[in-house]
């Protein structure tokens, strides 16, 4: 278990009466990029949102089975959701910077979750986080500028930077490049591969080429079920399941 950040055991999930996930059992490795692929509606984003339980904001939901993150059952009654979401950060497909300055965007989580943080510490968080996502040199003299005026690619980088002061262990990326042009996609993919040195990353993507470019392992889901999981090269070059082969060859989806 020490080599895994996520251990999923016969996990099922329902939105009301609709079963979105069915008996999922698999592990996700530490300090690797794992891609979740599959047709729209197959449960990829639902599973991602289970990992920090933000889908519970959707209304009446229920689950069966278990998910352990860092060895802890995240559905145990004693779990503090604020602490879980601090350790498991999430970036969505459309950049969602706050209507605040670049500076305030980066330290928003720190102001919310941390007590007795000095201005010097906040300044250091902003500098280190923006350096980590490659924005510091461009923006260090514009920290009071509205984050909403940045390009979409820089907004997405900023959304990743906003997670870093809280020192998450797992990053969830839900179609993080879907709103970007080719240059922006390349920049974000380069950043994701660099972040793997310090974070475990789970990325949902509809792009087969993106999954092949950035991920170490790939999970193929269909109709809420796990169909196949392996290292990315093996899954794309030698899939074991007929449905996997059909999907990656573009015969459905």
C-alpha atoms as an extended CHARMM CRD file, in Angstrom:
* protein
*
       253  EXT
         1         1  UNK       CA              0.0000000000        0.0000000000        0.0000000000  PROA      1               0.0000000000
         2         2  UNK       CA              2.9540000000        2.3280000000        0.5340000000  PROA      2               0.0000000000
         3         3  UNK       CA              3.4240000000        2.5900000000       -3.2360000000  PROA      3               0.0000000000
         4         4  UNK       CA             -0.2110000000        3.5210000000       -3.7940000000  PROA      4               0.0000000000
         5         5  UNK       CA             -2.0050000000        6.7770000000       -3.0470000000  PROA      5               0.0000000000
         6         6  UNK       CA             -5.4620000000        5.3800000000       -3.7820000000  PROA      6               0.0000000000
         7         7  UNK       CA             -6.8360000000        1.9200000000       -3.0040000000  PROA      7               0.0000000000
         8         8  UNK       CA            -10.3370000000        1.3320000000       -4.3200000000  PROA      8               0.0000000000
         9         9  UNK       CA            -12.1850000000       -1.8100000000       -3.1910000000  PROA      9               0.0000000000
        10        10  UNK       CA            -15.5530000000       -2.8190000000       -4.6850000000  PROA      10              0.0000000000
        11        11  UNK       CA            -16.5910000000        0.8270000000       -4.6990000000  PROA      11              0.0000000000
        12        12  UNK       CA            -19.9880000000        1.8060000000       -6.0910000000  PROA      12              0.0000000000
        13        13  UNK       CA            -21.6070000000        5.2280000000       -6.1660000000  PROA      13              0.0000000000
        14        14  UNK       CA            -25.1470000000        6.4870000000       -6.7740000000  PROA      14              0.0000000000
        15        15  UNK       CA            -26.6900000000        9.8520000000       -7.5820000000  PROA      15              0.0000000000
        16        16  UNK       CA            -30.1300000000        9.2400000000       -6.1380000000  PROA      16              0.0000000000
        17        17  UNK       CA            -31.3090000000        6.0370000000       -7.8490000000  PROA      17              0.0000000000
        18        18  UNK       CA            -28.7760000000        6.2420000000      -10.6700000000  PROA      18              0.0000000000
        19        19  UNK       CA            -25.7090000000        4.0560000000      -10.2240000000  PROA      19              0.0000000000
        20        20  UNK       CA            -22.7630000000        5.9280000000      -11.7090000000  PROA      20              0.0000000000
        21        21  UNK       CA            -19.9390000000        3.6150000000      -10.5330000000  PROA      21              0.0000000000
        22        22  UNK       CA            -20.0510000000       -0.1680000000      -10.2090000000  PROA      22              0.0000000000
        23        23  UNK       CA            -17.7690000000       -2.2870000000       -8.0180000000  PROA      23              0.0000000000
        24        24  UNK       CA            -14.5050000000       -0.5250000000       -8.8260000000  PROA      24              0.0000000000
        25        25  UNK       CA            -11.3900000000       -2.2410000000       -7.5160000000  PROA      25              0.0000000000
        26        26  UNK       CA             -7.9450000000       -0.9300000000       -8.4400000000  PROA      26              0.0000000000
        27        27  UNK       CA             -4.9390000000        0.9430000000       -7.0310000000  PROA      27              0.0000000000
        28        28  UNK       CA             -3.3440000000        4.2060000000       -8.1640000000  PROA      28              0.0000000000
        29        29  UNK       CA              0.4170000000        4.5410000000       -7.8590000000  PROA      29              0.0000000000
        30        30  UNK       CA              2.2930000000        7.2660000000       -6.0200000000  PROA      30              0.0000000000
        31        31  UNK       CA              4.2890000000        9.8800000000       -7.9520000000  PROA      31              0.0000000000
        32        32  UNK       CA              2.9240000000        8.7830000000      -11.2790000000  PROA      32              0.0000000000
        33        33  UNK       CA              0.4480000000       10.2680000000      -13.7230000000  PROA      33              0.0000000000
        34        34  UNK       CA             -2.6010000000        8.0440000000      -14.1200000000  PROA      34              0.0000000000
        35        35  UNK       CA             -5.0140000000        8.7820000000      -16.9590000000  PROA      35              0.0000000000
        36        36  UNK       CA             -8.7210000000        7.9690000000      -16.7730000000  PROA      36              0.0000000000
        37        37  UNK       CA            -10.1950000000        7.4200000000      -20.2320000000  PROA      37              0.0000000000
        38        38  UNK       CA            -13.5670000000        6.3120000000      -21.5440000000  PROA      38              0.0000000000
        39        39  UNK       CA            -16.6230000000        7.7010000000      -23.3670000000  PROA      39              0.0000000000
        40        40  UNK       CA            -18.6630000000       10.5620000000      -21.9580000000  PROA      40              0.0000000000
        41        41  UNK       CA            -20.8590000000        9.4890000000      -19.0710000000  PROA      41              0.0000000000
        42        42  UNK       CA            -18.7500000000        6.4440000000      -18.1700000000  PROA      42              0.0000000000
        43        43  UNK       CA            -18.0250000000        7.6890000000      -14.6380000000  PROA      43              0.0000000000
        44        44  UNK       CA            -14.5420000000        9.2000000000      -15.0140000000  PROA      44              0.0000000000
        45        45  UNK       CA            -15.3280000000       12.5940000000      -13.5090000000  PROA      45              0.0000000000
        46        46  UNK       CA            -17.6200000000       11.0380000000      -10.9020000000  PROA      46              0.0000000000
        47        47  UNK       CA            -14.7620000000        8.8720000000       -9.6560000000  PROA      47              0.0000000000
        48        48  UNK       CA            -12.4130000000       11.8480000000       -9.6220000000  PROA      48              0.0000000000
        49        49  UNK       CA            -14.8850000000       13.8170000000       -7.5100000000  PROA      49              0.0000000000
        50        50  UNK       CA            -15.3140000000       10.8930000000       -5.1320000000  PROA      50              0.0000000000
        51        51  UNK       CA            -11.6700000000       11.2310000000       -4.1510000000  PROA      51              0.0000000000
        52        52  UNK       CA            -12.2770000000       14.5390000000       -2.3930000000  PROA      52              0.0000000000
        53        53  UNK       CA            -16.0250000000       13.9980000000       -2.0030000000  PROA      53              0.0000000000
        54        54  UNK       CA            -17.0580000000       17.2020000000       -3.7370000000  PROA      54              0.0000000000
        55        55  UNK       CA            -19.7750000000       15.3500000000       -5.6490000000  PROA      55              0.0000000000
        56        56  UNK       CA            -21.7090000000       15.2210000000       -2.3860000000  PROA      56              0.0000000000
        57        57  UNK       CA            -22.6690000000       18.8110000000       -3.1900000000  PROA      57              0.0000000000
        58        58  UNK       CA            -24.7900000000       17.4110000000       -6.0420000000  PROA      58              0.0000000000
        59        59  UNK       CA            -27.6830000000       16.3450000000       -3.8050000000  PROA      59              0.0000000000
        60        60  UNK       CA            -28.6610000000       12.9060000000       -2.5920000000  PROA      60              0.0000000000
        61        61  UNK       CA            -25.7530000000       10.5220000000       -3.0970000000  PROA      61              0.0000000000
        62        62  UNK       CA            -24.7280000000        7.1760000000       -1.6170000000  PROA      62              0.0000000000
        63        63  UNK       CA            -21.9110000000        4.6660000000       -1.9090000000  PROA      63              0.0000000000
        64        64  UNK       CA            -20.8660000000        1.1190000000       -1.1130000000  PROA      64              0.0000000000
        65        65  UNK       CA            -17.4050000000       -0.3830000000       -0.7670000000  PROA      65              0.0000000000
        66        66  UNK       CA            -14.3720000000        1.7130000000        0.1350000000  PROA      66              0.0000000000
        67        67  UNK       CA            -11.7800000000        4.1560000000       -1.1050000000  PROA      67              0.0000000000
        68        68  UNK       CA             -8.5880000000        4.6550000000        0.8360000000  PROA      68              0.0000000000
        69        69  UNK       CA             -6.4600000000        7.7150000000        0.1160000000  PROA      69              0.0000000000
        70        70  UNK       CA             -3.0190000000        7.6740000000        1.7340000000  PROA      70              0.0000000000
        71        71  UNK       CA             -4.1670000000        4.6140000000        3.6910000000  PROA      71              0.0000000000
        72        72  UNK       CA             -7.2240000000        6.2750000000        5.2240000000  PROA      72              0.0000000000
        73        73  UNK       CA            -10.8640000000        5.4350000000        4.4680000000  PROA      73              0.0000000000
        74        74  UNK       CA            -12.1590000000        8.7440000000        3.1120000000  PROA      74              0.0000000000
        75        75  UNK       CA            -15.7860000000        7.8000000000        3.8640000000  PROA      75              0.0000000000
        76        76  UNK       CA            -15.1420000000        7.0740000000        7.5310000000  PROA      76              0.0000000000
        77        77  UNK       CA            -17.4500000000        9.1710000000        9.7580000000  PROA      77              0.0000000000
        78        78  UNK       CA            -14.4860000000       10.8730000000       11.4220000000  PROA      78              0.0000000000
        79        79  UNK       CA            -13.0230000000       12.2320000000        8.1670000000  PROA      79              0.0000000000
        80        80  UNK       CA            -12.8120000000       16.0400000000        8.0940000000  PROA      80              0.0000000000
        81        81  UNK       CA            -13.7870000000       17.1030000000        4.5830000000  PROA      81              0.0000000000
        82        82  UNK       CA            -11.7810000000       20.3250000000        4.8060000000  PROA      82              0.0000000000
        83        83  UNK       CA             -8.6140000000       18.3740000000        5.5390000000  PROA      83              0.0000000000
        84        84  UNK       CA             -9.3550000000       15.8050000000        2.8140000000  PROA      84              0.0000000000
        85        85  UNK       CA             -9.8510000000       18.5600000000        0.2360000000  PROA      85              0.0000000000
        86        86  UNK       CA             -6.6840000000       20.2210000000        1.4140000000  PROA      86              0.0000000000
        87        87  UNK       CA             -4.6850000000       17.0560000000        0.6800000000  PROA      87              0.0000000000
        88        88  UNK       CA             -6.5430000000       16.2150000000       -2.5390000000  PROA      88              0.0000000000
        89        89  UNK       CA             -6.5920000000       19.2630000000       -4.7990000000  PROA      89              0.0000000000
        90        90  UNK       CA             -8.6900000000       19.5380000000       -7.9280000000  PROA      90              0.0000000000
        91        91  UNK       CA             -8.4750000000       21.5040000000      -11.1800000000  PROA      91              0.0000000000
        92        92  UNK       CA            -11.4960000000       21.6090000000      -13.4920000000  PROA      92              0.0000000000
        93        93  UNK       CA            -11.7670000000       21.5990000000      -17.2700000000  PROA      93              0.0000000000
        94        94  UNK       CA            -12.6340000000       25.2870000000      -17.4730000000  PROA      94              0.0000000000
        95        95  UNK       CA            -10.1990000000       27.5320000000      -15.6100000000  PROA      95              0.0000000000
        96        96  UNK       CA            -11.9910000000       29.0530000000      -12.6240000000  PROA      96              0.0000000000
        97        97  UNK       CA             -9.8130000000       31.7770000000      -11.1170000000  PROA      97              0.0000000000
        98        98  UNK       CA            -11.5060000000       33.8750000000       -8.4700000000  PROA      98              0.0000000000
        99        99  UNK       CA            -12.4840000000       37.4610000000       -9.3810000000  PROA      99              0.0000000000
       100       100  UNK       CA             -9.5600000000       38.6970000000       -7.3150000000  PROA      100             0.0000000000
       101       101  UNK       CA             -5.9540000000       39.6760000000       -7.9020000000  PROA      101             0.0000000000
       102       102  UNK       CA             -3.3440000000       37.1460000000       -8.9310000000  PROA      102             0.0000000000
       103       103  UNK       CA             -1.8280000000       37.4340000000       -5.4510000000  PROA      103             0.0000000000
       104       104  UNK       CA             -5.1260000000       36.8200000000       -3.6550000000  PROA      104             0.0000000000
       105       105  UNK       CA             -5.9250000000       33.8670000000       -5.8960000000  PROA      105             0.0000000000
       106       106  UNK       CA             -2.7180000000       32.0810000000       -4.9420000000  PROA      106             0.0000000000
       107       107  UNK       CA             -3.1140000000       32.5620000000       -1.1910000000  PROA      107             0.0000000000
       108       108  UNK       CA             -6.8990000000       32.1420000000       -1.0470000000  PROA      108             0.0000000000
       109       109  UNK       CA             -6.6640000000       28.6070000000        0.3490000000  PROA      109             0.0000000000
       110       110  UNK       CA             -3.9630000000       29.5870000000        2.8240000000  PROA      110             0.0000000000
       111       111  UNK       CA             -6.1060000000       32.4110000000        4.1690000000  PROA      111             0.0000000000
       112       112  UNK       CA             -9.0490000000       30.0230000000        4.4730000000  PROA      112             0.0000000000
       113       113  UNK       CA             -7.3370000000       27.0030000000        6.0250000000  PROA      113             0.0000000000
       114       114  UNK       CA             -4.2740000000       28.3020000000        7.8430000000  PROA      114             0.0000000000
       115       115  UNK       CA             -4.1130000000       30.3000000000       11.0460000000  PROA      115             0.0000000000
       116       116  UNK       CA             -1.4710000000       32.8490000000       12.0340000000  PROA      116             0.0000000000
       117       117  UNK       CA              0.1000000000       33.1800000000        8.5970000000  PROA      117             0.0000000000
       118       118  UNK       CA              2.3450000000       36.2320000000        8.3380000000  PROA      118             0.0000000000
       119       119  UNK       CA              2.4770000000       38.5560000000        5.3560000000  PROA      119             0.0000000000
       120       120  UNK       CA              6.0380000000       37.4010000000        4.7190000000  PROA      120             0.0000000000
       121       121  UNK       CA              4.8650000000       33.7750000000        4.6310000000  PROA      121             0.0000000000
       122       122  UNK       CA              2.0820000000       34.6960000000        2.2100000000  PROA      122             0.0000000000
       123       123  UNK       CA              4.5620000000       36.5060000000       -0.0320000000  PROA      123             0.0000000000
       124       124  UNK       CA              6.7870000000       33.4220000000       -0.0170000000  PROA      124             0.0000000000
       125       125  UNK       CA              3.8290000000       31.1790000000       -0.8760000000  PROA      125             0.0000000000
       126       126  UNK       CA              2.9320000000       33.3550000000       -3.8400000000  PROA      126             0.0000000000
       127       127  UNK       CA              6.4720000000       33.4420000000       -5.1760000000  PROA      127             0.0000000000
       128       128  UNK       CA              7.1660000000       29.7130000000       -4.7300000000  PROA      128             0.0000000000
       129       129  UNK       CA              3.7860000000       28.6540000000       -6.1530000000  PROA      129             0.0000000000
       130       130  UNK       CA              4.0350000000       30.8950000000       -9.2080000000  PROA      130             0.0000000000
       131       131  UNK       CA              7.6000000000       29.7410000000       -9.8070000000  PROA      131             0.0000000000
       132       132  UNK       CA              6.4410000000       26.1170000000       -9.6160000000  PROA      132             0.0000000000
       133       133  UNK       CA              3.9270000000       26.6480000000      -12.4250000000  PROA      133             0.0000000000
       134       134  UNK       CA              6.2150000000       28.8560000000      -14.5080000000  PROA      134             0.0000000000
       135       135  UNK       CA              4.3690000000       32.1480000000      -14.0200000000  PROA      135             0.0000000000
       136       136  UNK       CA              6.6150000000       34.0800000000      -11.6380000000  PROA      136             0.0000000000
       137       137  UNK       CA              8.8350000000       35.8200000000      -14.1760000000  PROA      137             0.0000000000
       138       138  UNK       CA              5.8450000000       36.9250000000      -16.2450000000  PROA      138             0.0000000000
       139       139  UNK       CA              3.6610000000       38.0580000000      -13.3610000000  PROA      139             0.0000000000
       140       140  UNK       CA              5.9200000000       39.0720000000      -10.4570000000  PROA      140             0.0000000000
       141       141  UNK       CA              5.3750000000       42.7750000000      -11.2230000000  PROA      141             0.0000000000
       142       142  UNK       CA              1.6340000000       42.3380000000      -11.8690000000  PROA      142             0.0000000000
       143       143  UNK       CA              0.4630000000       40.5690000000       -8.7110000000  PROA      143             0.0000000000
       144       144  UNK       CA             -2.3400000000       43.0890000000       -8.1430000000  PROA      144             0.0000000000
       145       145  UNK       CA             -3.7020000000       42.4950000000      -11.6600000000  PROA      145             0.0000000000
       146       146  UNK       CA             -7.0640000000       40.7520000000      -11.8950000000  PROA      146             0.0000000000
       147       147  UNK       CA             -6.6380000000       37.0330000000      -12.5120000000  PROA      147             0.0000000000
       148       148  UNK       CA             -9.5530000000       37.2010000000      -14.9420000000  PROA      148             0.0000000000
       149       149  UNK       CA             -7.4500000000       39.2060000000      -17.4180000000  PROA      149             0.0000000000
       150       150  UNK       CA             -4.9570000000       36.3630000000      -17.9390000000  PROA      150             0.0000000000
       151       151  UNK       CA             -5.0310000000       34.0570000000      -20.9510000000  PROA      151             0.0000000000
       152       152  UNK       CA             -6.8560000000       30.7610000000      -20.4620000000  PROA      152             0.0000000000
       153       153  UNK       CA             -3.5820000000       28.8700000000      -20.3040000000  PROA      153             0.0000000000
       154       154  UNK       CA             -2.2120000000       31.1900000000      -17.6050000000  PROA      154             0.0000000000
       155       155  UNK       CA             -5.5270000000       31.0240000000      -15.7400000000  PROA      155             0.0000000000
       156       156  UNK       CA             -5.2380000000       27.2300000000      -15.6560000000  PROA      156             0.0000000000
       157       157  UNK       CA             -1.6540000000       27.4630000000      -14.4210000000  PROA      157             0.0000000000
       158       158  UNK       CA             -2.8430000000       29.8730000000      -11.7520000000  PROA      158             0.0000000000
       159       159  UNK       CA             -5.5650000000       27.4370000000      -10.6790000000  PROA      159             0.0000000000
       160       160  UNK       CA             -2.8690000000       24.7990000000      -10.1740000000  PROA      160             0.0000000000
       161       161  UNK       CA             -0.6970000000       27.3130000000       -8.3000000000  PROA      161             0.0000000000
       162       162  UNK       CA             -3.6630000000       28.0710000000       -6.0170000000  PROA      162             0.0000000000
       163       163  UNK       CA             -3.5400000000       24.4820000000       -4.7290000000  PROA      163             0.0000000000
       164       164  UNK       CA              0.1480000000       24.3980000000       -3.8740000000  PROA      164             0.0000000000
       165       165  UNK       CA              0.3090000000       26.5250000000       -0.6790000000  PROA      165             0.0000000000
       166       166  UNK       CA             -1.9000000000       23.8920000000        0.9960000000  PROA      166             0.0000000000
       167       167  UNK       CA              0.7060000000       21.2300000000        0.1520000000  PROA      167             0.0000000000
       168       168  UNK       CA             -1.6570000000       18.6450000000       -1.3810000000  PROA      168             0.0000000000
       169       169  UNK       CA             -0.4030000000       15.1110000000       -1.9470000000  PROA      169             0.0000000000
       170       170  UNK       CA             -2.7300000000       14.1950000000       -4.8070000000  PROA      170             0.0000000000
       171       171  UNK       CA             -3.7390000000       16.3980000000       -7.7450000000  PROA      171             0.0000000000
       172       172  UNK       CA             -6.9730000000       15.6850000000       -9.6230000000  PROA      172             0.0000000000
       173       173  UNK       CA             -7.1520000000       17.1820000000      -13.1110000000  PROA      173             0.0000000000
       174       174  UNK       CA            -10.5350000000       16.9870000000      -14.8550000000  PROA      174             0.0000000000
       175       175  UNK       CA             -9.9850000000       17.6560000000      -18.5840000000  PROA      175             0.0000000000
       176       176  UNK       CA             -7.5330000000       20.4660000000      -17.7200000000  PROA      176             0.0000000000
       177       177  UNK       CA             -6.7150000000       21.2300000000      -21.3680000000  PROA      177             0.0000000000
       178       178  UNK       CA            -10.1670000000       21.0920000000      -22.9590000000  PROA      178             0.0000000000
       179       179  UNK       CA            -10.5390000000       24.8950000000      -23.1410000000  PROA      179             0.0000000000
       180       180  UNK       CA             -7.0130000000       25.5420000000      -24.4510000000  PROA      180             0.0000000000
       181       181  UNK       CA             -5.4400000000       26.0150000000      -27.8630000000  PROA      181             0.0000000000
       182       182  UNK       CA             -2.5880000000       23.7280000000      -29.0160000000  PROA      182             0.0000000000
       183       183  UNK       CA              0.1160000000       25.9670000000      -27.5210000000  PROA      183             0.0000000000
       184       184  UNK       CA             -1.7330000000       26.0740000000      -24.2140000000  PROA      184             0.0000000000
       185       185  UNK       CA             -2.2070000000       22.3010000000      -24.2240000000  PROA      185             0.0000000000
       186       186  UNK       CA              1.5210000000       21.7670000000      -24.7550000000  PROA      186             0.0000000000
       187       187  UNK       CA              2.3670000000       24.1750000000      -21.9250000000  PROA      187             0.0000000000
       188       188  UNK       CA             -0.0110000000       22.5370000000      -19.4380000000  PROA      188             0.0000000000
       189       189  UNK       CA              1.1160000000       19.0270000000      -20.3950000000  PROA      189             0.0000000000
       190       190  UNK       CA              4.7350000000       20.0350000000      -19.8340000000  PROA      190             0.0000000000
       191       191  UNK       CA              3.7830000000       21.4270000000      -16.4220000000  PROA      191             0.0000000000
       192       192  UNK       CA              1.8790000000       18.2510000000      -15.4820000000  PROA      192             0.0000000000
       193       193  UNK       CA              4.8710000000       16.0720000000      -16.3070000000  PROA      193             0.0000000000
       194       194  UNK       CA              7.1190000000       18.3230000000      -14.2460000000  PROA      194             0.0000000000
       195       195  UNK       CA              4.7480000000       18.2480000000      -11.2530000000  PROA      195             0.0000000000
       196       196  UNK       CA              4.9810000000       14.4400000000      -11.1440000000  PROA      196             0.0000000000
       197       197  UNK       CA              8.2850000000       14.8090000000       -9.3260000000  PROA      197             0.0000000000
       198       198  UNK       CA              6.4490000000       16.0570000000       -6.2490000000  PROA      198             0.0000000000
       199       199  UNK       CA              2.8180000000       14.9910000000       -6.6330000000  PROA      199             0.0000000000
       200       200  UNK       CA              0.7090000000       11.9820000000       -7.5590000000  PROA      200             0.0000000000
       201       201  UNK       CA             -1.5930000000       12.9940000000      -10.4090000000  PROA      201             0.0000000000
       202       202  UNK       CA             -4.8670000000       11.5990000000      -11.7220000000  PROA      202             0.0000000000
       203       203  UNK       CA             -6.0600000000       13.1290000000      -14.9930000000  PROA      203             0.0000000000
       204       204  UNK       CA             -9.3610000000       12.6480000000      -16.8100000000  PROA      204             0.0000000000
       205       205  UNK       CA             -8.9990000000       13.1260000000      -20.5600000000  PROA      205             0.0000000000
       206       206  UNK       CA            -11.0060000000       12.4070000000      -23.7000000000  PROA      206             0.0000000000
       207       207  UNK       CA             -7.8420000000       12.7260000000      -25.7680000000  PROA      207             0.0000000000
       208       208  UNK       CA             -6.1710000000        9.4090000000      -26.4940000000  PROA      208             0.0000000000
       209       209  UNK       CA             -3.0490000000       11.2130000000      -27.7110000000  PROA      209             0.0000000000
       210       210  UNK       CA             -2.8700000000       13.2140000000      -24.4960000000  PROA      210             0.0000000000
       211       211  UNK       CA             -3.1900000000       10.0990000000      -22.3570000000  PROA      211             0.0000000000
       212       212  UNK       CA             -0.3450000000        8.5140000000      -24.3230000000  PROA      212             0.0000000000
       213       213  UNK       CA              1.8250000000       11.6220000000      -24.0640000000  PROA      213             0.0000000000
       214       214  UNK       CA              1.5450000000       12.3970000000      -20.3650000000  PROA      214             0.0000000000
       215       215  UNK       CA              0.5090000000        9.3190000000      -18.3800000000  PROA      215             0.0000000000
       216       216  UNK       CA              2.4090000000        6.4070000000      -16.8840000000  PROA      216             0.0000000000
       217       217  UNK       CA             -0.7020000000        4.2990000000      -16.2410000000  PROA      217             0.0000000000
       218       218  UNK       CA             -4.1300000000        4.3220000000      -17.8630000000  PROA      218             0.0000000000
       219       219  UNK       CA             -7.5450000000        3.2060000000      -16.6420000000  PROA      219             0.0000000000
       220       220  UNK       CA            -10.2820000000        2.5290000000      -19.2010000000  PROA      220             0.0000000000
       221       221  UNK       CA            -13.8280000000        2.8090000000      -17.8710000000  PROA      221             0.0000000000
       222       222  UNK       CA            -17.1420000000        2.0380000000      -19.5530000000  PROA      222             0.0000000000
       223       223  UNK       CA            -20.6690000000        2.4100000000      -18.1870000000  PROA      223             0.0000000000
       224       224  UNK       CA            -19.3860000000        2.9860000000      -14.6640000000  PROA      224             0.0000000000
       225       225  UNK       CA            -17.1860000000       -0.1060000000      -14.6580000000  PROA      225             0.0000000000
       226       226  UNK       CA            -13.4560000000       -0.7050000000      -14.7910000000  PROA      226             0.0000000000
       227       227  UNK       CA            -12.6900000000       -2.4880000000      -18.0470000000  PROA      227             0.0000000000
       228       228  UNK       CA             -8.9050000000       -2.4820000000      -18.0440000000  PROA      228             0.0000000000
       229       229  UNK       CA             -5.9480000000       -0.8940000000      -16.2920000000  PROA      229             0.0000000000
       230       230  UNK       CA             -2.2490000000       -1.1940000000      -17.0510000000  PROA      230             0.0000000000
       231       231  UNK       CA              0.8080000000        0.8640000000      -17.8640000000  PROA      231             0.0000000000
       232       232  UNK       CA             -0.0620000000        3.2440000000      -20.6740000000  PROA      232             0.0000000000
       233       233  UNK       CA              2.1900000000        1.7500000000      -23.3370000000  PROA      233             0.0000000000
       234       234  UNK       CA              0.7540000000       -1.7290000000      -22.8000000000  PROA      234             0.0000000000
       235       235  UNK       CA             -2.8700000000       -0.5870000000      -22.7500000000  PROA      235             0.0000000000
       236       236  UNK       CA             -2.5630000000        1.2990000000      -26.0310000000  PROA      236             0.0000000000
       237       237  UNK       CA             -0.3300000000       -1.1680000000      -27.8560000000  PROA      237             0.0000000000
       238       238  UNK       CA             -1.6180000000       -4.4580000000      -26.5010000000  PROA      238             0.0000000000
       239       239  UNK       CA             -5.0580000000       -4.0630000000      -24.8820000000  PROA      239             0.0000000000
       240       240  UNK       CA             -6.4030000000       -7.2100000000      -23.2510000000  PROA      240             0.0000000000
       241       241  UNK       CA            -10.1060000000       -6.3930000000      -23.5690000000  PROA      241             0.0000000000
       242       242  UNK       CA            -12.0340000000       -6.0810000000      -26.8270000000  PROA      242             0.0000000000
       243       243  UNK       CA            -13.8890000000       -2.9980000000      -25.5830000000  PROA      243             0.0000000000
       244       244  UNK       CA            -10.5840000000       -1.2810000000      -24.8260000000  PROA      244             0.0000000000
       245       245  UNK       CA             -9.2830000000       -1.9880000000      -28.3110000000  PROA      245             0.0000000000
       246       246  UNK       CA            -12.5210000000       -0.7570000000      -29.8810000000  PROA      246             0.0000000000
       247       247  UNK       CA            -12.4390000000        2.4810000000      -27.8970000000  PROA      247             0.0000000000
       248       248  UNK       CA             -8.8230000000        3.4260000000      -28.5100000000  PROA      248             0.0000000000
       249       249  UNK       CA             -9.2330000000        2.6040000000      -32.1980000000  PROA      249             0.0000000000
       250       250  UNK       CA            -12.1860000000        5.0120000000      -32.3740000000  PROA      250             0.0000000000
       251       251  UNK       CA            -14.8500000000        2.4210000000      -33.1250000000  PROA      251             0.0000000000
       252       252  UNK       CA            -17.1190000000        3.8650000000      -30.4210000000  PROA      252             0.0000000000
       253       253  UNK       CA            -17.1470000000        6.6260000000      -27.8240000000  PROA      253             0.0000000000
